[in-house]
């Protein structure tokens, strides 16, 4: 028989907790106190300042956690509560089982099977971690009776993954990484598909090639077909036996390489230039339109008509100097009143201009030193109201050397 130290039956040391004690020192007036470790009704003693209180008369303890004093304790008092843990012989051989901190029942025996089981003591609780045959770190669980199991951990498959049934509405929130994959049906990509070494691309939307588009040569069936608008802003390499055509729409690129011999709709010798219907030559690569020309495209750009236009600028001088802007017009109309001197700004060498001076009231009009007249004789314009004069000049020079206008005058039109 085991040494019971004088006790018959259960000794006090057989329980991890025999007596629970808690001391309270109220900071003010207080009647109710909560016993942290709990108590069994009828097994609680209360002492106020060392004097044992009488249950039911001096205090009440009926809900296993709260003790209420009949007369309140106050600052300076010391209340000591002592609980005696009752031993229930009917539960002596049973163990409470919890899952994630939630009690699921009591059992007499725990039997752990499989490898990798670990145990750790946490206070009065033994934590058990199950791995090995239980699944990936013990996280396998039934998902649905028809679809199988699920886990929140990673799953490693050393051999092939074979799906023998029909999988529908399956989604992956992370990345799928593998060496190779084969699909017998269609694959839909909602985001961006990045890939290399693709043999065939069938797209009903926009295809963006980051570093260029390469169409290999060697077969007349290698064809880049464009049914909409295709802009090739990078390098595009097309093999000798590959054709590019637009069944409908426009193909545009920053540059085309080759002699253009197979381009349709163009003369064999290149672009032809005509003047008044008479050919001037073909194979032209640059057409330069001089200042003052207006370019108008006819139809789909097959014909370009150039017509020279004269721009007119009107001036109503309110001061003693009137500046003609030669870069904005070729004909200048000056309505003169009082005294004014005409000068110019801008201009291009070789350009021709006219100045129409119309007097509105008595007017005296002169010219700046930019104007050079024959024999150095500056004309005298009429001053009468309604008089009209015409000055014509050609720009001989502009810039740092000084502007020179070769001018002539026709005065006093009536």
Secondary structure, DSSP 8 states (H G I E B T S, - for coil): ----TT-SSS-GGGSS-SEEEEEE--SS-EEEEE-TT---TT-EEEEETTEE--BTTTEE--SSSEEEEEEEE-TT--EEEEEE----GGGTT-EEEEETTEEEEEES-----SS--EEEEETTEEEEE--GGG-GGG--EEEETTTEEE-SS----SS-----S---S---SS----S----SS----SS----SS-S----SS----SS-EEE--S-TT-EEEESSEEEE-S-EEE-TT-EEEESSSEEEES---S--TT-SSS-TTS--EEETTEEEES--------TTEEEEEETTTTEEEEEE---EEEE---SSEEEEETTT-SEEEEEEEEEEEEEEE---TT-EEEEEEEEEEEEEEEE-TTEEEGGG-------STT-EEEEEEEEEE-STT--EEEEEEEEEE-
